[in-house]
Amino acid sequence: MNSMIEAADAAVADINAERQVLGILIKYPHEVDSVVDRLRPYHFYDLAHRRVYEIILDLYHKRGRISYTQVYNELRTERITDSPAEFLIALTESFVSLSELEPAVAILQTKYDVRRLVEAADQIRAAALGSKFDDVAELQSRAQQLIFDATQAHDGDGDDARSLLEVLNKCYLNLLKRREGTEDAYGLSVRFPAIDAMTTGFKRKDLIILAARPSMGKTALVMNMAVNVAKRNIPVLIFSLEMDDEQIGDRIVLSEFFTRKEAGEMEITSHEYQTKLSDEQFMKAQEVFNDLYHLPIRIVDKRGLTCAEIRAKARKVKTEMPDLGLIVIDYLQLIKPPPDTHRNWALVIGEIVRELRDLAGELDLPIILCSQLNRGVESRENKRPMMSDLRDSGNIEEFADVVMFLYREDYYYPDLAAQNGTEGLVEIIFAKQRKGPTGTVKLRFIKEYTRFIDEFTGKVSGV
């Protein structure tokens, strides 16, 4: 029996590797710089070893350096061991050379990952054998969440209260990146200059609501954004709850036809694409298809998905594509509510929005969620959308980090738009930005090609 326990302990911990790491850090204090961003106290299985590492980190953050004497004094004060001197000697004599640090750190990280998997398995077993879950689908969703959490990179940022010093260090590094103009200094660029200037890029963990009345172009805009992102080799996941995958594919192809047309190449109209192309047009279409094949875009076109199913599929794709940078969901009102829901519909919608915002935080990426507007817009003289126009608004405004509305004068007043020269002009109204200003920017919508272009530069975005 004891041998089984020892074998189990060996599978989840390596006490000798823990001693090696601590011994090297105490004997060579400057090496703390090389591990402080990768190694956390929870990587140590032995509680005494964990506390020694916490002491090392505390000294490092307060004074920028550590020493044998400082660690010894802390151990003596806290009475972690009856003989601090012997304890430290045992640590510092537990290694042969400095080269053992990196392999030992890797062992600690691996053992911690194993412990997380074992813990997740134990929780799944307890849930399956208990009476908490009457719905098998709910149990499966919970099991998948536990396994997903256990297999994701874990740096502990969400586990511990962080000091202001740590927070300001991160802020300062971001400041340096912005000063140097590095690509990751801002949020996710969607390559529409007017939108990027207003948002400085969509931020990770943010939920962006893009709302409009039907036929305003919200699906076209998010697809343009998705392709622009994917063209920079950033994976994108699209949930299309209304159109099937072929319709999405055709829109992407048509949009690319317009890009080629603007570049002076042969024109292929939407009508021609939907009927029959000439030999020359067909060859040009093949070039477009070949250019699009490599884009890292995944499309889920299953209708009637619940929020739990969206979350499960998104986690799966994130596991397969760790660099997943954007999720698009089209659209909110087509997400199926959980079964046996007897609550007010606005509250149900609000709960779905909250869960999707939590998903954005969990996967560490922005989610663009399209939404319909209620018919109240139609009854007003000024038909520009407002927050109150969000259909079943509930807590949408509260949970969203960014709320964008689309407005086209030519949709409501075509004659006036022709007179004013605003045909195809789309106002992108930023009604809310948790981390930025509100205001309006303008794009032009080429409806035949489902393509948006920047109004002031007149250029196709993303190229």
N, C-alpha and C positions, 0 to 999 in steps of 0.2 A: 504493500500500500504506500509506504514512504517513498519507494522508488518511483511510483506513478506520480506522486505529488511533486517530487524533484524534477521529473521529466516535464511536467506541466509548467513549473516555474521556469525551467530553462527555455521553454518555447516562447515565453512572454517577456523574459528579462535576461540580461547578461550583466551580472553584478561586477564581474571583472572588468568589462568594458567601461562601466560607470566609474570604477576606481581609476582606471587609466585616464579618462577625460579629466576628472577632477585633479588628479595628481599632476598632469601636464599643465593645467591652467594655473595651479598654485605655484608650481616651480618656474613656469614661463608665463608670467602675467600678461605680457603683450599679446599672447595668443587668444586672449578673450575677444579681441577685435575680430578674429576670423570665425568665431562661432556664435557670437551674441545674437545675430539675426536668424540663425538656423536652429538653435538649441534652446528649448524652454524647460522650465523645472519639471513639467509633467513627463518629459522624456526619461526621467530617472524613476525607476521602479522602487528602489530602496528609499524609504522616507528620510533617513539621515542624509543620504547622498543628495536627495532633492533639496533639503534645507541648506546644505553646504553650497549648492549651486545658486540658490536664492541669495545667500549671503554674498557670493561672488558678484552676482548681477547688481545687487544693491550697492555694493562698494564701487562697482564700475560706473553706474549711472550717477552716483553722487560725487565721485572724485576723479573719474576718468581713468583710474588705475587701481590695482589691488596689490597686496603684499602678503607674504606668509604670516607676518606678525599680525596684520589686520584680521585675517581669517581666524587665526588662533585666538585673538582676543574676543571675537564674536562668538566662537564656539564655547569659550570658557564662560562668557556672560550668559549664554542661553542654556548651558548645561545639556547640550545635545548628547554628549558622551561624558563618561566619568573621567576619561583621560584624553583631553584634546590633543596633547602632544603626540601620544602614541597613535591616535586616530589619524593625524595628519602625516605622520611618518609612514604609516601603512599605505596611505594614498600616494604619497610622492615616490615611494619605492615600488609601486605597482606597475611601472612601465620601464621599458628598456631605452627607447629613443623617442624623439619628438615626432618622428614619422608615423607613430602609432595614433596620433590624434584624429586624423581624418577617417581612417577605418573604424575607430572606436565610436566616433560621432555617428557614422553611417549605421553601425550596429544598433545604437540607442534609438535612432529614428525608425529603423525596421522593426525592432521589438515593440516600440510604441504602436506602430501601425497594426501589428498582430494583436496587441491588447485591445485595440479599438474594434477589430473584427470579432474577437471573442466576446467582447461586451455586447456588440450588436446582436450576435447569435444568441446570447443568453436572453436578451430582451425580446427577441422574436419568439423564442421558445416559450418564455413566460406569457407573452401575449396570446400565443396560439393555444396554450393549455388553460388559460384563464377564461373567464366569461365576459371580459370587457368588450370583445368584438363579436357581435352577432352577425355582422355582414362580412363575408369572406373577402369581398373586394376592398373593404376598408382595412382589413388585416393585411392584405397584400400591399396596399398603398403604404401602410405604416412600415412593413418589412422592407419595402424598397427604399423608403426614406432613410431608415436606419443603416442599410447597407451603403446607400449613396453617401451619407454623411461619413461613414467609416472609411470609405475609399477615396475621399477627396483630400487634396493637400490641406494641411491643417497647421496654421502658424500661431494659433492661440490668441489672435487679436480679439476675438469675441468672447474669450473666456475670462480674461483678467481685466480689472479696472486699470486703466492706463494713466500714468502721471502726465501732468501738463508738459513736462520736459519731453516725453516720448511723442506726444501729439505735435508739439511745436517743431520737433526734429523732422517729422514727416512733412509738415507744412513748409518748412524751410527747404527741404529737398525738392518739393514741388515748385517752389519759387525759383530755385536754381534752374530747374528744367524749363520753366517758362522763359526765363531770361536767355537760356541757351537755344530756345526754339526747338527742343526735341519733340518728336512726334507724339510721345505719350504724356506731354505736359498738360494737355487739355482732355476733354472728353472725346467721344467717338464722333468724328467728322462724317457727315452724310453727303459732303461735297456739293451742297447748295450754299454758295458763299453768304447769301442773305441770312439763311437759317443758322449756319455755323457761327456767323458773327453775333447773332442774337444769343445763342446758347453757349458759345465756346465749346461746342460738342456736347452730345448727350452723355451724361455721367453714368458711371457704373452704379448699379443698385437702384437706378431711378426707374419709375414707371411714368411713361409719357402717354398721355391721352391725346389722340388725334380725332376730333369729332366734327361731323358735318352732316348736313341733310343729304339724302341720296343724290347721286350723279354729280356731286361737287368735285370728285376726283381724289377722295382720300385713299382708296385702294391703289390707284395709280401712283400717288405720291409715295406711299410706303414701299411699293415695289421698286420705284426708282431709287429710293434711299437704300433698300436692301441690296440692289445690284451695285450701287456705288460703293457700298461697304465691302461687298464680296470681291469687287475688282481689285481691292488692296489685299486680297488673300486673307480676309477676316471672315471666318465662317458665320453664316446667318441661318437661323431656323424660322420658317414661316408656317404659321397655323392659319390655313384658309378654311373658314367654317361656312363660307358661302359658295365660292367658286371652286371648281375642281382643278387638279394640278395642270391639266392641259390648257385650261383657260389662263392660268397664271403663266405658264410657259409661253403661250402665244403673246401675252402682253409684254413679256420681257423681250421677245424677239422683235416685236413691232417697235418697241422703244429703241432698240438698237438700230433698226432700219433708219429711224429718224436721225440718230447720231451719225450714221454713215452719210445720209443725205446732206446734213449740215456741213459735213467735211468735204462736200463736192463730189461724192460718189453717186452711183446710179440710184435713182429713186424707186422704191418699191412701196406702193400704197397698201393700206389695210385691205382694200377691196381686192387688189391683185393677189395679195398673200392668201386671202380666204378663197380665191377662185383658182386661177391657173397662171403660173409664171412662165415667162419666156425662158429659153435656154440660158440666155445671159443673166437674167434675173435669178434663175435657179442657182447658177454658179455663185452669184453674189450672196444669195441666202445661205448656201452651204458654208461660205466663209464666216458668216455671222454665227451660224450654229457651232462651227468649230471653235470660234473665239469664246463662246459662252459655255461650252461643255465643261471646262475646267473650273468654273466658278464654284466655290464651296458653299452651296446653298442646299438646304434640306427643306422639303415641302411636305406638310401633313395636311391632307385635304378631307379628312374624315369629319362628317357633320355630326352634330349632337354630342360633342365632347364635353365632359364635365371638367371643372377646374382641376380635380384630382388627376384626371387622365392627361390633361395638358402638362401638369407638373411632372407626372411620371415619364411622359415622352420627352420632355425637355431635359430631365435628369439623364435619361439614357443617351441622348445626343451629346450632352455635355461630357459624359464619360467617354464617349467615342471621339469627340472633338473637343479636347480640353481648352482650345483657344477660341471656342464659340464666343462671338463678340456682340451679337444682337439677336433678339427674338421679336418677331412681328406677329400679332394676333389680330385677325380680321374676321369677325368683330365681336365686341363685348356682349351685345344682346342675343347672340346666337350660341353663347356658352350655356350648356344645359345645367340647370340648378341641381343640387343634390336631391335625392329622392325623399319623399315624405316631408317636403318643406311647406310648413303652414304659416310661415312668417310673412310680414309685409314684403311685397316684391322689391321695393326700393331698398329694404334692408338686406335682402338676398343679393342684389346687385352690388351693394356696398361691400358685403362680405367677400364676394368674388374678386372685386378690385383689390381689397386688402390682401387676399391670398396671393394675387399676382404680383403685388408690390413686394411681399415677403419672398416670392420666388426670384424676383430680380435681385434682391439682397443675397439670397442663398447662392445663386449662380454667379453673382458678381458681374452683372452686365445690365445694360438698359433694355427694357421691354417697351415696345411701342404697341399700344392697345387702341385699335380703332373703335369708335363708338358712334351710334346714331344720335341725332338730336330729336327732341320732341316737336310736335307740330305747332308749338307756341310761336315759333319763328314766323310762320306763314301769316299769322293774324296781326303782326305789327307792321307799321309803316317802315321803320328801320329794321331790316331783316338781318342785320349782322348779328351773329350768335353771341349769347351771353352765358354765363355760368348756369343760370336757371334753365337754360334750354337743354341741358344734358338730360337725356331721357332716363327716367327712373333714377334721377341723380343721386339720391341717398347720400352715401359718403364718398362719391367719386371725387369731388373737389377736395375733400379732406385728405384722402389717401394719395392722390396723384402728386407727383413732383413737378410735372409740367403738364399744362393743359393748352392745346392748340386747336383753334377753330379754322375752318376754311370758309371763305365767302367769295362768291362770284356774282358780280353785278349782272353779267349777261344771262345768268340763270333765271333771275327774277324780272329783269328789265332789259330784254334784248335790244329793243329799239333805242333806249337811252344809252346802252353800252356801245352800240354802233355809232351813235352820235358823239359819244365821248371818247371813242377809240379805246375802250376798255374790254373789247371782246377777247375772251381767253385769259384776261387778267385775274389772278387769284390772290386774294388777301390771306396771308397766314397770320392769324391773330393769336398772339401769345397772351392768353388771359391770366395765366399763372406760371410763375417760375420760382420754385423754392430757392434756387441758387443763382438767379439772374433777373434781368429786368423784364417787364411786360411791354408790349408794343405790337406793331404790325410791320410785316415785311411783305414784299410782293414777288410772285413768280408768274410765269406765263404758262398756261396749260395748252398743249397741242393735243386736242382730244382724239383725233384720228389715230395718233400714234401712242396714246396714253403716256405722253412725255411732258415733264415739266422742265422749263429752262429758266435761268436766272434773268429777271426782267431787265436789269440795268446793264449787265455785261452782254446779254443776248447770246450767251454761250451755253451749250449743253453741259450739264454738270457731270462730274465724275470722269471727264476725259482730259 
